[in-house]
């Protein structure tokens, strides 16, 4: 999606229309009163579009869940529209995806925790900085399903002063029906207990992937709209500080994975 290009194209068309109208008006300069009225500038009737490229709102999303449930597969399917049987998890700028949700541009900055041991010390940090959380389990792994409430407790412990936390529950690998260990109804009941939307997804077939991420963005927007007007300035300052911490956290994750990959490549 090229927002800047579309805006410039619209502006070019508007300029062409204005020039054409001006040329036609000049042909009737010697006409009557009605023709003179046609010579009036069109500035009151033409909406001028801002040619400056407006950066979309960044939504900081954290994907949580046990190892092997397909968190990276879900994220990569959303970002790259591809499915890999095996993926060596990394944290890079590629984990960003721009989308138009309900007519509004959004840039999803997704942090895939990947279940690595190195992240344990930073767990509080990314839970504190994230704006929305996607908790994943595999419908073929009952233990991963049973661990979902524990992830919710971890979030609540860090965000103790927040009444509402944007959250989505995802049951991945629903295409593996013959291996299913968790029913759809069980997922719905748990989501109802957590007070969040529920999606069964298939990263392999790219089913309901976008729906899950879009739903999370909608919840973040709903939370922002419900904030009191008196706390707007305080919320903006808090968002700016959180965004800075988020960028530092991403840099740390990238450093850890680069170092890990270099160690793996050494003979």
VENGIDA-V93651 format. One record per backbone hydrogen bond with DSSP energy under -1.0 kcal/mol. NH is the residue of the N-H (numbers start at 1). CO is the residue of the C=O. Records with the same first field share a line. If there is no record, write none. Layout:
NH: CO ; CO
This chain:
6: 2
7: 3
8: 4
9: 5
10: 6
11: 7
12: 8
13: 9
14: 10
15: 11
16: 12
17: 13
18: 14
19: 15
20: 16
21: 17
22: 18
23: 19
24: 20
25: 21
26: 22
28: 25
29: 26
31: 28
36: 32
37: 33
38: 34
40: 37
45: 42
46: 42
59: 107
61: 109
62: 132
63: 111
64: 134
69: 66
74: 70
75: 71
76: 72
77: 73
78: 74
79: 75
80: 76
81: 77
95: 92
97: 108
99: 106
101: 104
104: 101
106: 99
107: 57
108: 97
109: 59
110: 95
111: 61
113: 63
116: 113
119: 116
120: 117
123: 120
126: 122
127: 123
128: 124
129: 125
130: 126
131: 60
132: 60
133: 166
134: 62
135: 168
136: 64
137: 170
139: 172
141: 138
145: 141
146: 142
147: 143
148: 145
151: 147
152: 148
153: 149
154: 150
155: 151
156: 152
157: 153
158: 154
159: 155
162: 159
168: 133
169: 197
170: 135
171: 199
172: 137
174: 201
176: 173
177: 175
179: 176
180: 177
181: 139
182: 139
187: 183
188: 184
189: 185
190: 186
191: 187
192: 188
193: 189
194: 190
195: 191
196: 191
199: 169
201: 171
202: 207
207: 202
212: 208
213: 209
214: 210
215: 211
216: 212
217: 213
218: 214
219: 215
220: 216
221: 217
222: 218
223: 219
224: 220
225: 221
226: 222
231: 228
232: 229
235: 231
236: 232
237: 233
238: 234
239: 235
240: 236
241: 237
242: 238
243: 239
244: 240
245: 241
246: 242
247: 243
248: 244
249: 245
250: 246
251: 247
252: 248
253: 249
254: 250
255: 251
256: 252
257: 253
258: 254
259: 255
260: 256
261: 257
262: 258
263: 259
264: 260
265: 261
266: 262
